Amino acid sequence: MIKLKTCNICRKKFKATLEGRIEIVKRKDKGKVELWVCPSCAPQVKEKLKEIGLRV
């Protein structure tokens, strides 16, 4: 079975195993929150993360 994820920026569906995608996991007391970014939106997100000082 192929797992499809939805990009949180453009709402496009893509495979979870696709190269170039970004998965951001926030761990919280009540569980975790997953954010997915497709390969076409990933360069924009990486640039914004560099601006705020986070490493990708």
Biopython code that builds the backbone (N, CA, C, O; Angstrom):
import numpy as np
from Bio.PDB.StructureBuilder import StructureBuilder

atoms = [
    (1, "MET", "N", (0.837, -1.170, 0.000)),
    (1, "MET", "CA", (0.000, 0.000, 0.000)),
    (1, "MET", "C", (0.893, 1.247, 0.000)),
    (1, "MET", "O", (1.839, 1.339, 0.781)),
    (2, "ILE", "N", (0.590, 2.181, -0.860)),
    (2, "ILE", "CA", (1.357, 3.417, -0.959)),
    (2, "ILE", "C", (0.744, 4.444, -0.007)),
    (2, "ILE", "O", (-0.460, 4.701, -0.036)),
    (3, "LYS", "N", (1.602, 5.025, 0.839)),
    (3, "LYS", "CA", (1.133, 6.059, 1.752)),
    (3, "LYS", "C", (1.282, 7.411, 1.073)),
    (3, "LYS", "O", (2.378, 7.794, 0.666)),
    (4, "LEU", "N", (0.183, 8.123, 0.955)),
    (4, "LEU", "CA", (0.215, 9.459, 0.382)),
    (4, "LEU", "C", (0.090, 10.487, 1.495)),
    (4, "LEU", "O", (-0.741, 10.355, 2.394)),
    (5, "LYS", "N", (0.915, 11.493, 1.420)),
    (5, "LYS", "CA", (0.879, 12.597, 2.372)),
    (5, "LYS", "C", (0.441, 13.849, 1.633)),
    (5, "LYS", "O", (0.576, 13.931, 0.412)),
    (6, "THR", "N", (-0.077, 14.813, 2.354)),
    (6, "THR", "CA", (-0.520, 16.075, 1.772)),
    (6, "THR", "C", (0.425, 17.183, 2.207)),
    (6, "THR", "O", (0.727, 17.325, 3.392)),
    (7, "CYS", "N", (0.885, 17.960, 1.250)),
    (7, "CYS", "CA", (1.771, 19.091, 1.537)),
    (7, "CYS", "C", (0.998, 20.136, 2.332)),
    (7, "CYS", "O", (-0.116, 20.502, 1.956)),
    (8, "ASN", "N", (1.576, 20.615, 3.422)),
    (8, "ASN", "CA", (0.916, 21.609, 4.255)),
    (8, "ASN", "C", (0.968, 23.010, 3.649)),
    (8, "ASN", "O", (0.354, 23.932, 4.186)),
    (9, "ILE", "N", (1.682, 23.183, 2.551)),
    (9, "ILE", "CA", (1.767, 24.491, 1.905)),
    (9, "ILE", "C", (0.847, 24.554, 0.685)),
    (9, "ILE", "O", (-0.012, 25.432, 0.601)),
    (10, "CYS", "N", (1.023, 23.630, -0.257)),
    (10, "CYS", "CA", (0.247, 23.696, -1.501)),
    (10, "CYS", "C", (-0.892, 22.680, -1.568)),
    (10, "CYS", "O", (-1.657, 22.678, -2.533)),
    (11, "ARG", "N", (-1.014, 21.828, -0.569)),
    (11, "ARG", "CA", (-2.079, 20.819, -0.476)),
    (11, "ARG", "C", (-2.026, 19.764, -1.577)),
    (11, "ARG", "O", (-3.033, 19.115, -1.857)),
    (12, "LYS", "N", (-0.864, 19.585, -2.203)),
    (12, "LYS", "CA", (-0.678, 18.560, -3.221)),
    (12, "LYS", "C", (-0.353, 17.236, -2.533)),
    (12, "LYS", "O", (0.365, 17.225, -1.533)),
    (13, "LYS", "N", (-0.864, 16.130, -3.048)),
    (13, "LYS", "CA", (-0.574, 14.816, -2.482)),
    (13, "LYS", "C", (0.683, 14.244, -3.130)),
    (13, "LYS", "O", (0.910, 14.418, -4.327)),
    (14, "PHE", "N", (1.508, 13.548, -2.314)),
    (14, "PHE", "CA", (2.742, 12.947, -2.807)),
    (14, "PHE", "C", (3.076, 11.730, -1.961)),
    (14, "PHE", "O", (2.532, 11.551, -0.871)),
    (15, "LYS", "N", (3.982, 10.887, -2.474)),
    (15, "LYS", "CA", (4.396, 9.691, -1.746)),
    (15, "LYS", "C", (5.261, 10.074, -0.557)),
    (15, "LYS", "O", (6.064, 11.003, -0.641)),
    (16, "ALA", "N", (5.097, 9.363, 0.547)),
    (16, "ALA", "CA", (5.858, 9.653, 1.764)),
    (16, "ALA", "C", (7.338, 9.307, 1.610)),
    (16, "ALA", "O", (8.169, 9.808, 2.368)),
    (17, "THR", "N", (7.674, 8.464, 0.647)),
    (17, "THR", "CA", (9.063, 8.043, 0.454)),
    (17, "THR", "C", (9.773, 8.854, -0.623)),
    (17, "THR", "O", (10.915, 8.544, -0.964)),
    (18, "LEU", "N", (9.137, 9.871, -1.162)),
    (18, "LEU", "CA", (9.698, 10.676, -2.242)),
    (18, "LEU", "C", (10.939, 11.435, -1.774)),
    (18, "LEU", "O", (10.961, 11.970, -0.666)),
    (19, "GLU", "N", (11.969, 11.480, -2.619)),
    (19, "GLU", "CA", (13.198, 12.197, -2.279)),
    (19, "GLU", "C", (12.979, 13.697, -2.361)),
    (19, "GLU", "O", (12.285, 14.184, -3.253)),
    (20, "GLY", "N", (13.573, 14.426, -1.428)),
    (20, "GLY", "CA", (13.471, 15.869, -1.431)),
    (20, "GLY", "C", (12.353, 16.417, -0.571)),
    (20, "GLY", "O", (12.240, 17.632, -0.408)),
    (21, "ARG", "N", (11.538, 15.562, -0.026)),
    (21, "ARG", "CA", (10.444, 16.024, 0.822)),
    (21, "ARG", "C", (10.956, 16.346, 2.215)),
    (21, "ARG", "O", (12.032, 15.892, 2.604)),
    (22, "ILE", "N", (10.192, 17.126, 2.964)),
    (22, "ILE", "CA", (10.570, 17.486, 4.329)),
    (22, "ILE", "C", (9.453, 17.033, 5.261)),
    (22, "ILE", "O", (8.275, 17.280, 5.005)),
    (23, "GLU", "N", (9.837, 16.372, 6.338)),
    (23, "GLU", "CA", (8.886, 15.978, 7.376)),
    (23, "GLU", "C", (9.322, 16.648, 8.671)),
    (23, "GLU", "O", (10.448, 16.454, 9.130)),
    (24, "ILE", "N", (8.438, 17.427, 9.250)),
    (24, "ILE", "CA", (8.730, 18.116, 10.504)),
    (24, "ILE", "C", (7.827, 17.503, 11.562)),
    (24, "ILE", "O", (6.607, 17.466, 11.402)),
    (25, "VAL", "N", (8.433, 17.020, 12.650)),
    (25, "VAL", "CA", (7.669, 16.392, 13.717)),
    (25, "VAL", "C", (7.839, 17.210, 14.986)),
    (25, "VAL", "O", (8.959, 17.445, 15.441)),
    (26, "LYS", "N", (6.727, 17.640, 15.551)),
    (26, "LYS", "CA", (6.731, 18.332, 16.829)),
    (26, "LYS", "C", (6.206, 17.359, 17.871)),
    (26, "LYS", "O", (5.091, 16.853, 17.740)),
    (27, "ARG", "N", (6.982, 17.097, 18.885)),
    (27, "ARG", "CA", (6.546, 16.204, 19.948)),
    (27, "ARG", "C", (5.913, 17.026, 21.059)),
    (27, "ARG", "O", (6.483, 18.013, 21.526)),
    (28, "LYS", "N", (4.737, 16.606, 21.468)),
    (28, "LYS", "CA", (4.006, 17.309, 22.514)),
    (28, "LYS", "C", (3.620, 16.313, 23.599)),
    (28, "LYS", "O", (3.795, 15.106, 23.428)),
    (29, "ASP", "N", (3.102, 16.807, 24.703)),
    (29, "ASP", "CA", (2.711, 15.940, 25.818)),
    (29, "ASP", "C", (1.615, 14.949, 25.414)),
    (29, "ASP", "O", (1.611, 13.803, 25.863)),
    (30, "LYS", "N", (0.702, 15.390, 24.579)),
    (30, "LYS", "CA", (-0.436, 14.555, 24.200)),
    (30, "LYS", "C", (-0.222, 13.801, 22.894)),
    (30, "LYS", "O", (-1.174, 13.225, 22.367)),
    (31, "GLY", "N", (0.988, 13.785, 22.358)),
    (31, "GLY", "CA", (1.259, 13.095, 21.107)),
    (31, "GLY", "C", (2.234, 13.880, 20.257)),
    (31, "GLY", "O", (3.116, 14.567, 20.774)),
    (32, "LYS", "N", (2.070, 13.773, 18.942)),
    (32, "LYS", "CA", (2.964, 14.490, 18.043)),
    (32, "LYS", "C", (2.169, 15.116, 16.907)),
    (32, "LYS", "O", (1.061, 14.682, 16.589)),
    (33, "VAL", "N", (2.753, 16.138, 16.306)),
    (33, "VAL", "CA", (2.165, 16.830, 15.162)),
    (33, "VAL", "C", (3.154, 16.692, 14.013)),
    (33, "VAL", "O", (4.329, 17.031, 14.156)),
    (34, "GLU", "N", (2.678, 16.195, 12.872)),
    (34, "GLU", "CA", (3.534, 16.034, 11.703)),
    (34, "GLU", "C", (3.171, 17.065, 10.655)),
    (34, "GLU", "O", (1.996, 17.272, 10.351)),
    (35, "LEU", "N", (4.185, 17.710, 10.106)),
    (35, "LEU", "CA", (4.015, 18.648, 9.000)),
    (35, "LEU", "C", (4.813, 18.099, 7.817)),
    (35, "LEU", "O", (5.978, 17.733, 7.971)),
    (36, "TRP", "N", (4.198, 18.040, 6.652)),
    (36, "TRP", "CA", (4.839, 17.508, 5.463)),
    (36, "TRP", "C", (4.952, 18.594, 4.403)),
    (36, "TRP", "O", (4.033, 19.390, 4.212)),
    (37, "VAL", "N", (6.097, 18.615, 3.714)),
    (37, "VAL", "CA", (6.337, 19.579, 2.639)),
    (37, "VAL", "C", (6.801, 18.794, 1.415)),
    (37, "VAL", "O", (7.740, 18.003, 1.500)),
    (38, "CYS", "N", (6.140, 19.015, 0.274)),
    (38, "CYS", "CA", (6.478, 18.296, -0.958)),
    (38, "CYS", "C", (7.812, 18.799, -1.528)),
    (38, "CYS", "O", (8.274, 19.875, -1.147)),
    (39, "PRO", "N", (8.430, 18.043, -2.426)),
    (39, "PRO", "CA", (9.721, 18.451, -3.002)),
    (39, "PRO", "C", (9.673, 19.777, -3.762)),
    (39, "PRO", "O", (10.686, 20.475, -3.827)),
    (40, "SER", "N", (8.538, 20.139, -4.333)),
    (40, "SER", "CA", (8.484, 21.404, -5.072)),
    (40, "SER", "C", (8.429, 22.612, -4.136)),
    (40, "SER", "O", (8.864, 23.699, -4.519)),
    (41, "CYS", "N", (7.907, 22.447, -2.923)),
    (41, "CYS", "CA", (7.850, 23.547, -1.945)),
    (41, "CYS", "C", (9.046, 23.536, -0.991)),
    (41, "CYS", "O", (9.266, 24.513, -0.275)),
    (42, "ALA", "N", (9.809, 22.465, -0.971)),
    (42, "ALA", "CA", (10.907, 22.305, -0.015)),
    (42, "ALA", "C", (11.981, 23.400, -0.115)),
    (42, "ALA", "O", (12.436, 23.868, 0.929)),
    (43, "PRO", "N", (12.409, 23.831, -1.303)),
    (43, "PRO", "CA", (13.436, 24.892, -1.351)),
    (43, "PRO", "C", (12.995, 26.191, -0.677)),
    (43, "PRO", "O", (13.806, 26.860, -0.037)),
    (44, "GLN", "N", (11.733, 26.548, -0.815)),
    (44, "GLN", "CA", (11.224, 27.762, -0.178)),
    (44, "GLN", "C", (11.254, 27.622, 1.335)),
    (44, "GLN", "O", (11.617, 28.562, 2.042)),
    (45, "VAL", "N", (10.875, 26.460, 1.830)),
    (45, "VAL", "CA", (10.845, 26.218, 3.269)),
    (45, "VAL", "C", (12.261, 26.195, 3.827)),
    (45, "VAL", "O", (12.507, 26.741, 4.902)),
    (46, "LYS", "N", (13.191, 25.575, 3.117)),
    (46, "LYS", "CA", (14.585, 25.534, 3.561)),
    (46, "LYS", "C", (15.161, 26.943, 3.662)),
    (46, "LYS", "O", (15.898, 27.253, 4.599)),
    (47, "GLU", "N", (14.828, 27.784, 2.707)),
    (47, "GLU", "CA", (15.322, 29.169, 2.717)),
    (47, "GLU", "C", (14.778, 29.929, 3.928)),
    (47, "GLU", "O", (15.519, 30.662, 4.584)),
    (48, "LYS", "N", (13.502, 29.759, 4.224)),
    (48, "LYS", "CA", (12.896, 30.429, 5.381)),
    (48, "LYS", "C", (13.493, 29.918, 6.692)),
    (48, "LYS", "O", (13.696, 30.694, 7.626)),
    (49, "LEU", "N", (13.776, 28.612, 6.763)),
    (49, "LEU", "CA", (14.385, 28.043, 7.978)),
    (49, "LEU", "C", (15.798, 28.581, 8.182)),
    (49, "LEU", "O", (16.217, 28.795, 9.319)),
    (50, "LYS", "N", (16.541, 28.803, 7.088)),
    (50, "LYS", "CA", (17.877, 29.392, 7.208)),
    (50, "LYS", "C", (17.800, 30.818, 7.711)),
    (50, "LYS", "O", (18.664, 31.257, 8.470)),
    (51, "GLU", "N", (16.760, 31.556, 7.292)),
    (51, "GLU", "CA", (16.598, 32.945, 7.725)),
    (51, "GLU", "C", (16.395, 33.053, 9.232)),
    (51, "GLU", "O", (16.873, 34.000, 9.857)),
    (52, "ILE", "N", (15.692, 32.091, 9.815)),
    (52, "ILE", "CA", (15.452, 32.150, 11.254)),
    (52, "ILE", "C", (16.523, 31.407, 12.057)),
    (52, "ILE", "O", (16.464, 31.365, 13.286)),
    (53, "GLY", "N", (17.499, 30.823, 11.361)),
    (53, "GLY", "CA", (18.638, 30.228, 12.045)),
    (53, "GLY", "C", (18.532, 28.756, 12.352)),
    (53, "GLY", "O", (19.284, 28.264, 13.193)),
    (54, "LEU", "N", (17.640, 28.030, 11.718)),
    (54, "LEU", "CA", (17.530, 26.578, 11.918)),
    (54, "LEU", "C", (18.272, 25.853, 10.812)),
    (54, "LEU", "O", (18.348, 26.321, 9.676)),
    (55, "ARG", "N", (18.822, 24.693, 11.173)),
    (55, "ARG", "CA", (19.513, 23.866, 10.184)),
    (55, "ARG", "C", (18.552, 22.838, 9.606)),
    (55, "ARG", "O", (17.678, 22.332, 10.310)),
    (56, "VAL", "N", (18.714, 22.528, 8.318)),
    (56, "VAL", "CA", (17.887, 21.510, 7.661)),
    (56, "VAL", "C", (18.782, 20.368, 7.261)),
    (56, "VAL", "O", (18.310, 19.386, 6.687)),
]
sb = StructureBuilder()
sb.init_structure("model")
sb.init_model(0)
sb.init_chain("A")
sb.init_seg("    ")
for serial, (resi, resn, name, xyz) in enumerate(atoms, 1):
    if name == "N":
        sb.init_residue(resn, " ", resi, " ")
    sb.init_atom(name, np.array(xyz, "f"), 0.0, 1.0, " ", f" {name:<3s}", serial, name[0])
structure = sb.get_structure()
